[in-house]
Amino acid sequence: MLFNSLEFIVFLPIVFILYWYVFGRSLKFQNIFIVVVSYVFYGWDWRFLFLIAFTTGCSYLNALAIRQNLDKGKYNVAKTFSICNVVINFAILGLFKYYNFFAESLRELLKRLNYQLDYPTLNIILPVGISFYTFQALSYTIDVYKRKMEPTRDPVAFFAFVSFFPQLVAGPIERATNLLPQFKKERHFDYNNAVDGCRQMLWGFFKKVVIADNCAYYANIAFDNHNEVGSASLLLGAIFFTFQIYGDFSGYSSIAIGCAKLFGIKLQANFRVPYFSRDIAEFWKRWHISLNKWFVDYVYIPLGGSRVSKLKVVRNIFVVFLLSGLWHGANWTYVGWGLYHACLFIPLILFNRNHKHQGGFPENNIFPRVGDLCNMLITFVLVMIGWIIFRATSMTQAVEYIVRMFSMERQTSVFVSFRASLWLIEVIMLSLCVEWWNRSYEHGFKKVVSNKYIRTFVYFILTASIFYSYMLSIEEDSTFIYFQF
């Protein structure tokens, strides 16, 4: 089920009413209800339910076995259980997501070396959100093995933790230390929290339906015709995809976090105005925060982090970004995108400048300082080039697109018109102003005008814009980009 679907508009209020007014008197029944509706939400293909249930059950039992053996002093046995769980989860992820990619890549490599080996490929569907819930379940068992938390003996609470429908298919990738305890204590309806959740969802829908889906139209034209249009159109296409992927993914995260508030659950932030970043290090502290933290805690730090020699730090950075690229999908463009960001990140590490902008932005400044603004623009361009690699269907197309974009080639036929898309550029700029105004708050629409009439008018305009854009794009494929990961 998609957030931006009529089914979800019907599904959410029904679930909300039943959750608070029918099952609200019992924590156990509330959690059972959450598991059931989450599986209904996810079960557009019922076969996927067996996979997520297996992953959840395996992680639950494995954590109990790990802790039992740790308590008995059988550390090698506990380690074996932990390794087995990691292997099982990555084997499932690798089979569904990467087998065909590596089989075809190896076959192509051998073909170039004059070896003809035909590896069979699998005709299987990639389960939606498998990378998200696999990483979430894995973090739980790893934390239990490291004694960072006690394993739960409540299977219902654990199934609710893994399958909680607002963040099931595209995050945030929650830690058990944050989310699991919330399913083990009573939850009471908080009106102010629910209102803020609705406001955050409204802003998320606006970013997805009005900004991302309309940007997708122009971005697709530019990328699909990159050999036929001039540099100006390619630049516009790249800018529109840059805001498409931000509006799409941050919009989903805003809807997910806001939706969770309706059920008394607090999810971690996943975006903090990333396009206001002043260097690549700050960008990765603000973009897809939950995934970045996952790789830092479970890959970068175990490899030695920044406490080892500079050469090993460089190695660690490359490993993290390579894995981050592969996490996004089975295509060499994602690998290239990851390595590109590693190359941008490493100089900051080597010169100890990766923590330069930890303090955030001055809260009292109406406008960014000139130096900050210049750094933002440079970082934005570097990130945009990376998104070209990410969006391209092949590394060849990515290189061709970037070369043609910087070639200053004049327009022969205009596929992406600045005049036609001027309204969308104005909407993007307005949304950036709103997020800059709310840069110190939890989400981009946290602080609104105090006058209730003006506030109601703003809500009406946003809702009308969402409805109008949705009706215009109802025949288009408006699936969230990160659903494929």
DRENKE-360455 format. One record per residue (C-alpha): residue number from 1; residue in one letter; chain; y, z, x. Coordinates in nm, 2 decimals. Each point is the difference from the previous one (the first is absolute). Layout:
% DRENKE-360455
nr,rest,kette,y,z,x
NUM,a,A,Y,Z,X
...
//
This chain:
% DRENKE-360455
nr,rest,kette,y,z,x
1,m,A,0.00,0.00,0.00
2,l,A,0.34,-0.09,0.13
3,f,A,0.31,0.22,-0.03
4,n,A,0.20,-0.31,-0.10
5,s,A,-0.23,-0.08,-0.30
6,l,A,0.02,0.06,-0.37
7,e,A,-0.34,0.18,0.03
8,f,A,0.16,0.26,0.22
9,i,A,0.30,0.05,-0.23
10,v,A,-0.25,0.09,-0.28
11,f,A,-0.24,0.19,0.24
12,l,A,0.26,0.24,0.15
13,p,A,0.14,0.17,-0.31
14,i,A,-0.34,0.04,-0.15
15,v,A,-0.13,0.16,0.32
16,f,A,0.31,0.22,0.03
17,i,A,-0.03,0.14,-0.36
18,l,A,-0.37,0.07,0.03
19,y,A,0.04,0.15,0.35
20,w,A,0.26,0.26,-0.12
21,y,A,-0.07,0.05,-0.36
22,v,A,-0.38,-0.03,-0.03
23,f,A,-0.14,0.09,0.34
24,g,A,0.30,0.21,0.13
25,r,A,-0.16,0.34,-0.08
26,s,A,-0.28,-0.04,0.25
27,l,A,0.04,-0.10,0.37
28,k,A,-0.37,-0.11,0.01
29,f,A,0.04,-0.24,-0.30
30,q,A,0.34,-0.12,0.13
31,n,A,-0.17,-0.10,0.33
32,i,A,-0.30,-0.16,-0.18
33,f,A,0.25,-0.20,-0.21
34,i,A,0.18,-0.11,0.31
35,v,A,-0.32,-0.13,0.16
36,v,A,-0.10,-0.18,-0.32
37,v,A,0.34,-0.17,-0.06
38,s,A,0.02,-0.09,0.37
39,y,A,-0.33,-0.18,-0.01
40,v,A,0.11,-0.17,-0.32
41,f,A,0.32,-0.11,0.18
42,y,A,-0.20,-0.12,0.30
43,g,A,-0.29,-0.15,-0.19
44,w,A,0.13,-0.36,-0.06
45,d,A,-0.32,-0.09,0.18
46,w,A,-0.26,0.27,-0.09
47,r,A,-0.20,-0.07,0.32
48,f,A,0.29,0.14,0.21
49,l,A,-0.06,0.34,-0.17
50,f,A,-0.33,0.05,0.17
51,l,A,0.16,-0.07,0.34
52,i,A,0.28,0.26,-0.04
53,a,A,-0.24,0.25,-0.15
54,f,A,-0.24,-0.04,0.30
55,t,A,0.29,0.04,0.25
56,t,A,0.12,0.31,-0.18
57,g,A,-0.34,0.16,-0.04
58,c,A,-0.10,-0.08,0.36
59,s,A,0.33,0.16,0.14
60,y,A,-0.04,0.31,-0.23
61,l,A,-0.36,0.07,0.11
62,n,A,0.07,-0.08,0.36
63,a,A,0.29,0.25,0.02
64,l,A,-0.22,0.27,-0.14
65,a,A,-0.27,-0.08,0.26
66,i,A,0.25,-0.01,0.28
67,r,A,0.14,0.34,-0.09
68,q,A,-0.34,0.16,-0.05
69,n,A,-0.11,-0.11,0.35
70,l,A,0.33,0.11,0.16
71,d,A,-0.05,0.34,-0.15
72,k,A,-0.35,0.02,0.15
73,g,A,0.12,-0.11,0.34
74,k,A,-0.18,-0.33,-0.02
75,y,A,0.30,-0.20,0.13
76,n,A,-0.20,-0.31,0.10
77,v,A,-0.16,-0.02,-0.34
78,a,A,0.34,0.03,-0.16
79,k,A,0.14,-0.27,0.23
80,t,A,-0.29,-0.22,-0.10
81,f,A,0.07,0.04,-0.37
82,s,A,0.37,-0.08,0.07
83,i,A,-0.08,-0.31,0.20
84,c,A,-0.25,-0.12,-0.26
85,n,A,0.26,0.03,-0.28
86,v,A,0.25,-0.19,0.21
87,v,A,-0.25,-0.27,0.07
88,i,A,-0.11,-0.03,-0.36
89,n,A,0.35,-0.03,-0.13
90,f,A,0.11,-0.25,0.27
91,a,A,-0.33,-0.20,-0.06
92,i,A,0.09,-0.04,-0.37
93,l,A,0.35,-0.09,0.08
94,g,A,-0.11,-0.24,0.27
95,l,A,-0.26,-0.17,-0.22
96,f,A,0.24,-0.06,-0.29
97,k,A,0.32,-0.07,0.19
98,y,A,-0.08,-0.13,0.35
99,y,A,-0.35,-0.14,0.02
100,n,A,0.09,-0.36,-0.11
101,f,A,0.31,0.01,0.23
102,f,A,-0.18,0.09,0.31
103,a,A,-0.30,-0.22,-0.08
104,e,A,0.22,-0.31,-0.05
105,s,A,0.21,0.09,0.31
106,l,A,-0.31,0.03,0.22
107,r,A,-0.15,-0.32,-0.14
108,e,A,0.33,-0.18,0.08
109,l,A,0.01,0.14,0.35
110,l,A,-0.36,-0.10,0.07
111,k,A,0.07,-0.34,-0.14
112,r,A,0.27,-0.05,0.26
113,l,A,-0.24,0.10,0.27
114,n,A,-0.25,-0.26,-0.13
115,y,A,-0.23,0.25,-0.16
116,q,A,-0.11,-0.07,-0.35
117,l,A,-0.09,0.33,-0.17
118,d,A,0.04,0.03,-0.37
119,y,A,0.06,0.36,-0.12
120,p,A,-0.04,0.05,-0.37
121,t,A,0.31,0.11,-0.19
122,l,A,-0.01,0.23,-0.30
123,n,A,0.13,-0.11,-0.34
124,i,A,0.15,0.35,-0.10
125,i,A,0.32,0.11,-0.16
126,l,A,0.22,0.24,0.20
127,p,A,0.02,0.32,-0.20
128,v,A,0.37,0.08,-0.08
129,g,A,0.14,0.30,0.20
130,i,A,-0.32,0.05,0.21
131,s,A,0.21,0.05,0.32
132,f,A,0.21,0.27,-0.17
133,y,A,-0.27,0.22,-0.15
134,t,A,-0.23,-0.04,0.30
135,f,A,0.26,0.13,0.23
136,q,A,0.08,0.28,-0.24
137,a,A,-0.36,0.11,-0.02
138,l,A,-0.04,-0.03,0.37
139,s,A,0.29,0.22,0.08
140,y,A,-0.15,0.28,-0.21
141,t,A,-0.33,0.01,0.19
142,i,A,0.17,-0.03,0.34
143,d,A,0.23,0.29,-0.09
144,v,A,-0.30,0.21,-0.10
145,y,A,-0.17,-0.08,0.33
146,k,A,0.32,0.10,0.19
147,r,A,0.01,0.32,-0.21
148,k,A,0.34,-0.09,-0.13
149,m,A,-0.11,0.08,-0.36
150,e,A,-0.29,0.15,-0.19
151,p,A,-0.23,-0.25,-0.19
152,t,A,0.02,0.03,-0.37
153,r,A,-0.30,0.08,-0.21
154,d,A,0.16,-0.14,-0.31
155,p,A,-0.13,-0.35,-0.04
156,v,A,0.23,-0.08,-0.29
157,a,A,0.31,0.10,0.19
158,f,A,-0.12,-0.21,0.30
159,f,A,-0.07,-0.31,-0.22
160,a,A,0.35,0.05,-0.15
161,f,A,0.15,0.01,0.35
162,v,A,-0.16,-0.33,0.11
163,s,A,0.04,-0.19,-0.33
164,f,A,0.34,0.13,-0.14
165,f,A,0.11,-0.32,-0.17
166,p,A,0.38,-0.01,0.09
167,q,A,-0.08,-0.04,0.37
168,l,A,-0.35,-0.12,-0.01
169,v,A,0.04,-0.37,0.08
170,a,A,0.31,-0.01,0.23
171,g,A,0.08,0.35,0.11
172,p,A,0.16,0.20,0.13
173,i,A,-0.30,0.09,0.21
174,e,A,-0.01,0.37,-0.09
175,r,A,-0.14,0.28,0.22
176,a,A,-0.24,0.25,-0.15
177,t,A,0.21,0.28,0.13
178,n,A,0.28,-0.11,-0.23
179,l,A,-0.16,-0.15,-0.31
180,l,A,-0.33,0.17,-0.04
181,p,A,0.14,0.36,-0.05
182,q,A,0.21,-0.14,-0.28
183,f,A,-0.31,-0.08,-0.20
184,k,A,-0.13,0.36,0.06
185,k,A,0.29,0.19,-0.16
186,e,A,0.14,0.00,-0.35
187,r,A,0.27,-0.26,-0.08
188,h,A,0.28,0.06,-0.25
189,f,A,0.22,-0.27,-0.15
190,d,A,0.35,0.00,0.16
191,y,A,0.25,-0.20,-0.20
192,n,A,0.25,-0.05,0.29
193,n,A,-0.27,-0.11,0.23
194,a,A,-0.13,-0.25,-0.26
195,v,A,0.35,-0.14,-0.06
196,d,A,0.04,-0.05,0.37
197,g,A,-0.34,-0.17,0.01
198,c,A,0.10,-0.24,-0.28
199,r,A,0.32,-0.07,0.19
200,q,A,-0.19,-0.07,0.32
201,m,A,-0.25,-0.23,-0.19
202,l,A,0.30,-0.19,-0.16
203,w,A,0.14,-0.07,0.35
204,g,A,-0.35,-0.10,0.12
205,f,A,-0.04,-0.25,-0.28
206,f,A,0.34,-0.14,0.07
207,k,A,-0.08,-0.06,0.36
208,k,A,-0.34,-0.15,-0.08
209,v,A,0.08,-0.22,-0.31
210,v,A,0.37,-0.09,0.05
211,i,A,0.02,-0.02,0.38
212,a,A,-0.35,-0.06,0.14
213,d,A,-0.13,-0.24,-0.26
214,n,A,0.32,-0.21,0.01
215,c,A,0.01,0.01,0.38
216,a,A,-0.36,-0.13,0.00
217,y,A,0.10,-0.31,-0.19
218,y,A,0.25,-0.11,0.27
219,a,A,-0.22,0.13,0.29
220,n,A,-0.30,-0.20,-0.11
221,i,A,0.20,-0.32,-0.02
222,a,A,0.12,0.05,0.36
223,f,A,-0.34,0.09,0.14
224,d,A,-0.19,-0.27,-0.19
225,n,A,0.25,-0.27,0.11
226,h,A,0.09,0.13,0.35
227,n,A,-0.05,-0.34,0.16
228,e,A,0.24,-0.17,-0.24
229,v,A,0.30,0.22,-0.03
230,g,A,0.29,0.08,0.23
231,s,A,0.07,0.32,0.20
232,a,A,0.23,0.15,-0.27
233,s,A,-0.26,-0.02,-0.26
234,l,A,-0.26,0.15,0.23
235,l,A,0.23,0.28,0.09
236,l,A,0.06,0.07,-0.37
237,g,A,-0.38,-0.01,-0.06
238,a,A,-0.06,0.25,0.27
239,i,A,0.27,0.23,-0.13
240,f,A,-0.14,-0.02,-0.35
241,f,A,-0.35,0.08,0.12
242,t,A,0.14,0.29,0.19
243,f,A,0.14,0.15,-0.32
244,q,A,-0.30,-0.12,-0.20
245,i,A,-0.25,0.21,0.20
246,y,A,0.24,0.30,0.00
247,g,A,0.07,-0.02,-0.37
248,d,A,-0.37,-0.06,-0.07
249,f,A,-0.15,0.28,0.21
250,s,A,0.28,0.26,-0.02
251,g,A,0.02,-0.08,-0.37
252,y,A,-0.37,0.08,-0.05
253,s,A,0.04,0.32,0.20
254,s,A,0.30,0.11,-0.21
255,i,A,-0.20,-0.07,-0.32
256,a,A,-0.30,0.19,0.14
257,i,A,0.20,0.30,0.11
258,g,A,0.20,0.01,-0.32
259,c,A,-0.31,-0.04,-0.22
260,a,A,-0.17,0.29,0.19
261,k,A,0.29,0.22,-0.09
262,l,A,-0.07,-0.05,-0.37
263,f,A,-0.33,0.17,0.06
264,g,A,0.13,0.29,0.22
265,i,A,-0.11,-0.15,0.33
266,k,A,0.22,-0.05,0.30
267,l,A,-0.09,-0.29,0.23
268,q,A,0.15,-0.05,0.35
269,a,A,0.29,-0.25,0.06
270,n,A,-0.11,-0.34,0.12
271,f,A,0.34,-0.16,0.07
272,r,A,0.33,0.12,0.11
273,v,A,0.25,-0.29,0.00
274,p,A,-0.18,-0.18,0.28
275,y,A,0.25,-0.29,0.02
276,f,A,0.27,0.24,0.11
277,s,A,-0.20,0.07,0.31
278,r,A,0.19,-0.03,0.33
279,d,A,-0.30,-0.08,0.22
280,i,A,-0.37,-0.08,-0.05
281,a,A,-0.11,0.36,0.07
282,e,A,0.21,0.12,-0.29
283,f,A,-0.12,-0.29,-0.22
284,w,A,-0.36,0.13,0.04
285,k,A,0.11,0.35,-0.09
286,r,A,0.14,-0.14,-0.32
287,w,A,-0.24,-0.28,-0.10
288,h,A,-0.35,0.07,-0.15
289,i,A,0.03,0.36,0.12
290,s,A,-0.34,0.11,-0.11
291,l,A,-0.19,-0.27,0.19
292,n,A,0.22,0.06,0.31
293,k,A,-0.08,0.37,0.00
294,w,A,-0.37,-0.08,-0.05
295,f,A,-0.02,-0.21,0.31
296,v,A,0.21,0.25,0.20
297,d,A,-0.22,0.29,-0.10
298,y,A,-0.35,-0.16,0.02
299,v,A,0.05,-0.27,0.26
300,y,A,0.31,0.04,0.22
301,i,A,-0.03,0.38,0.07
302,p,A,-0.38,0.00,0.06
303,l,A,0.06,-0.28,0.25
304,g,A,0.24,0.23,0.19
305,g,A,0.32,-0.09,-0.19
306,s,A,0.31,0.01,0.23
307,r,A,-0.15,0.28,0.22
308,v,A,-0.18,-0.24,0.23
309,s,A,0.12,-0.25,0.26
310,k,A,0.24,-0.28,-0.10
311,l,A,-0.28,-0.26,0.04
312,k,A,-0.22,0.19,-0.24
313,v,A,0.29,0.05,-0.24
314,v,A,0.05,-0.37,-0.01
315,r,A,-0.37,-0.04,-0.07
316,n,A,0.02,0.25,-0.28
317,i,A,0.29,-0.18,-0.16
318,f,A,-0.18,-0.33,0.02
319,v,A,-0.32,0.15,-0.15
320,v,A,0.20,0.16,-0.29
321,f,A,0.19,-0.31,-0.09
322,l,A,-0.30,-0.23,0.04
323,l,A,-0.20,0.22,-0.24
324,s,A,0.30,0.02,-0.23
325,g,A,0.02,-0.38,-0.01
326,l,A,-0.38,-0.02,-0.07
327,w,A,0.03,0.26,-0.27
328,h,A,0.23,-0.23,-0.20
329,g,A,-0.25,-0.28,-0.01
330,a,A,-0.26,-0.23,0.15
331,n,A,0.23,-0.26,0.15
332,w,A,0.13,-0.07,0.35
333,t,A,0.36,0.01,-0.14
334,y,A,-0.04,0.37,-0.07
335,v,A,-0.13,0.05,0.36
336,g,A,0.30,-0.19,0.13
337,w,A,0.24,0.20,-0.22
338,g,A,-0.15,0.32,0.14
339,l,A,0.02,-0.11,0.36
340,y,A,0.36,-0.13,-0.05
341,h,A,0.11,0.35,-0.12
342,a,A,-0.19,0.16,0.30
343,c,A,0.21,-0.22,0.23
344,l,A,0.32,0.12,-0.17
345,f,A,-0.11,0.36,0.00
346,i,A,-0.12,0.04,0.36
347,p,A,0.35,-0.04,0.18
348,l,A,0.13,0.29,-0.22
349,i,A,-0.30,0.21,0.11
350,l,A,0.03,-0.09,0.37
351,f,A,0.37,0.09,0.01
352,n,A,-0.04,0.31,-0.22
353,r,A,0.22,-0.14,-0.28
354,n,A,-0.26,0.02,-0.28
355,h,A,0.15,0.33,-0.13
356,k,A,0.36,-0.11,0.03
357,h,A,0.07,-0.02,-0.38
358,q,A,-0.20,0.30,-0.12
359,g,A,0.30,0.17,-0.16
360,g,A,0.05,-0.25,-0.28
361,f,A,0.33,-0.13,-0.13
362,p,A,0.32,0.20,-0.04
363,e,A,0.00,0.12,-0.36
364,n,A,0.38,0.00,-0.04
365,n,A,0.06,-0.36,0.12
366,i,A,0.07,-0.24,-0.28
367,f,A,-0.07,-0.29,0.23
368,p,A,-0.22,-0.02,0.31
369,r,A,0.17,0.01,0.34
370,v,A,0.07,-0.33,0.17
371,g,A,-0.26,0.08,0.28
372,d,A,-0.26,0.10,-0.26
373,l,A,0.07,-0.31,-0.21
374,c,A,-0.05,-0.23,0.30
375,n,A,-0.33,0.17,0.09
376,m,A,-0.11,-0.03,-0.36
377,l,A,0.07,-0.37,0.00
378,i,A,-0.19,-0.06,0.33
379,t,A,-0.30,0.21,-0.13
380,f,A,0.01,-0.19,-0.33
381,v,A,-0.02,-0.33,0.17
382,l,A,-0.29,0.11,0.23
383,v,A,-0.19,0.14,-0.31
384,m,A,0.07,-0.32,-0.19
385,i,A,-0.16,-0.21,0.28
386,g,A,-0.30,0.22,-0.02
387,w,A,-0.02,-0.05,-0.37
388,i,A,-0.01,-0.38,0.06
389,i,A,-0.32,0.05,0.20
390,f,A,-0.13,0.24,-0.26
391,r,A,0.06,-0.25,-0.29
392,a,A,-0.12,-0.31,0.18
393,t,A,-0.35,-0.14,-0.08
394,s,A,-0.07,-0.06,0.37
395,m,A,0.16,0.07,0.34
396,t,A,0.07,-0.37,0.03
397,q,A,0.21,0.01,-0.32
398,a,A,0.18,0.32,0.11
399,v,A,0.10,-0.16,0.33
400,e,A,0.11,-0.32,-0.17
401,y,A,0.20,0.19,-0.25
402,i,A,0.18,0.22,0.25
403,v,A,0.08,-0.30,0.24
404,r,A,0.13,-0.21,-0.29
405,m,A,0.21,0.29,-0.13
406,f,A,0.18,0.04,0.33
407,s,A,0.02,-0.37,0.07
408,m,A,0.32,-0.04,-0.21
409,e,A,-0.15,-0.30,-0.16
410,r,A,0.22,-0.14,-0.28
411,q,A,-0.11,-0.02,-0.35
412,t,A,-0.16,-0.32,-0.11
413,s,A,-0.13,0.13,-0.33
414,v,A,0.09,0.35,-0.13
415,f,A,-0.29,0.20,-0.14
416,v,A,0.17,0.34,0.02
417,s,A,0.36,-0.03,-0.12
418,f,A,0.25,0.27,0.10
419,r,A,0.20,-0.07,-0.32
420,a,A,-0.31,0.02,-0.22
421,s,A,-0.11,0.33,0.15
422,l,A,0.35,0.16,0.03
423,w,A,-0.07,0.22,-0.30
424,l,A,-0.31,0.14,0.17
425,i,A,0.19,0.07,0.32
426,e,A,0.26,0.19,-0.20
427,v,A,-0.28,0.21,-0.16
428,i,A,-0.15,0.07,0.34
429,m,A,0.33,0.11,0.14
430,l,A,0.07,0.22,-0.30
431,s,A,-0.35,0.17,0.03
432,l,A,0.07,0.06,0.37
433,c,A,0.33,0.17,-0.09
434,v,A,-0.19,0.22,-0.24
435,e,A,-0.26,0.10,0.26
436,w,A,0.27,0.06,0.26
437,w,A,0.17,0.23,-0.24
438,n,A,-0.33,0.19,-0.06
439,r,A,-0.11,-0.02,0.36
440,s,A,-0.02,0.38,0.04
441,y,A,-0.20,0.05,-0.32
442,e,A,-0.37,-0.03,-0.09
443,h,A,0.03,-0.35,-0.15
444,g,A,0.25,-0.28,-0.04
445,f,A,0.10,0.10,-0.36
446,k,A,0.00,0.37,0.03
447,k,A,0.38,0.04,-0.03
448,v,A,0.16,-0.17,-0.29
449,v,A,0.34,0.04,-0.17
450,s,A,0.05,0.33,-0.18
451,n,A,0.16,-0.16,-0.31
452,k,A,-0.28,-0.03,-0.25
453,y,A,0.15,-0.31,-0.17
454,i,A,0.03,-0.19,0.32
455,r,A,-0.34,0.12,0.11
456,t,A,-0.16,-0.12,-0.32
457,f,A,0.18,-0.33,0.04
458,v,A,-0.15,-0.03,0.35
459,y,A,-0.35,0.07,-0.13
460,f,A,0.05,-0.26,-0.27
461,i,A,0.11,-0.27,0.25
462,l,A,-0.29,0.07,0.23
463,t,A,-0.25,0.00,-0.28
464,a,A,0.14,-0.32,-0.15
465,s,A,-0.01,-0.17,0.35
466,i,A,-0.36,0.11,0.05
467,f,A,-0.10,-0.13,-0.35
468,y,A,0.18,-0.33,0.05
469,s,A,-0.14,-0.07,0.34
470,y,A,-0.35,0.10,-0.12
471,m,A,0.02,-0.25,-0.29
472,l,A,0.12,-0.27,0.23
473,s,A,-0.29,0.05,0.25
474,i,A,-0.27,0.08,-0.25
475,e,A,-0.19,-0.32,0.09
476,e,A,0.03,0.07,0.38
477,d,A,-0.23,0.20,0.22
478,s,A,0.19,0.32,0.04
479,t,A,-0.27,0.21,0.16
480,f,A,0.11,0.26,0.25
481,i,A,-0.03,-0.14,0.35
482,y,A,-0.17,0.32,0.14
483,f,A,-0.27,-0.02,-0.27
484,q,A,-0.18,-0.24,0.23
485,f,A,-0.02,0.26,0.28
//
